[in-house]
Amino acid sequence: MSAEPRLARVAAAIADPTRARTLARLLDGRLHTAGELAAHAGVSAATMSAHLKLLVDEGLARVRPQGRHRYFGLADGDVAHALEALLRVADRRDGGDEPAADLRRWQRPAMRGLRHARSCYGHLAGELGVQWRETLLARAWVKAAPDGRYELSEAGREALAELMPEGFAATGRVLYDCVDWSERRDHFAGPLAVAWLDAMVDKGWLRRSAASRELALTPVGTLKLKACADLV
């Protein structure tokens, strides 16, 4: 099949409002049951099952059976990055290409928390995610490699030891740039960035929202990030 009809099929799969809402929910990088996604989208379980089958068939989502349950997530990071890019295009359509209009949009009460910190396919995004990346680079805890990825320095391993999973091998393409939807600057993506966010949540530095990708910074998180990286 040529690229054009295939692109049209994928675009049609995303274009449905219920499927678009479902994909946006899956951008948090976590696995969800069909029932959870149905409740989020406001449709019946049967309707959601049909939508999820199409998303899996088109390569936009994946399913993981476990016991009696089936869990759904985005197919991979390429899908996540494509969806984030579409969100940026949608913002331009709403006047987001004008700095003042874009600023007004993200200053709305409903958007402020999402702009400050959110998950993007399992890694930290928003203002906090951008600040995290810039701080790690400024302190040389993370260094750019020639092939577009980043490497954790020895100083970084020591400074970020509290957030490093036991036995994690920080080699290969474990850290790379991802353009932030709201900030239009890069934050870190990749397995290492995912591990950092998981650790921040597990340690109570950040708290996930049950209804969106928003992440709330806790009092202990404020203290820890201030001590760790002079953040917030």
Summary of the structure (lengths in Angstrom):
residues: 232
radius of gyration: 18.4
end to end distance: 50.2
largest distance: 54.4
contacts: 712
relative contact order: 0.11
helix: 54%
strand: 18%
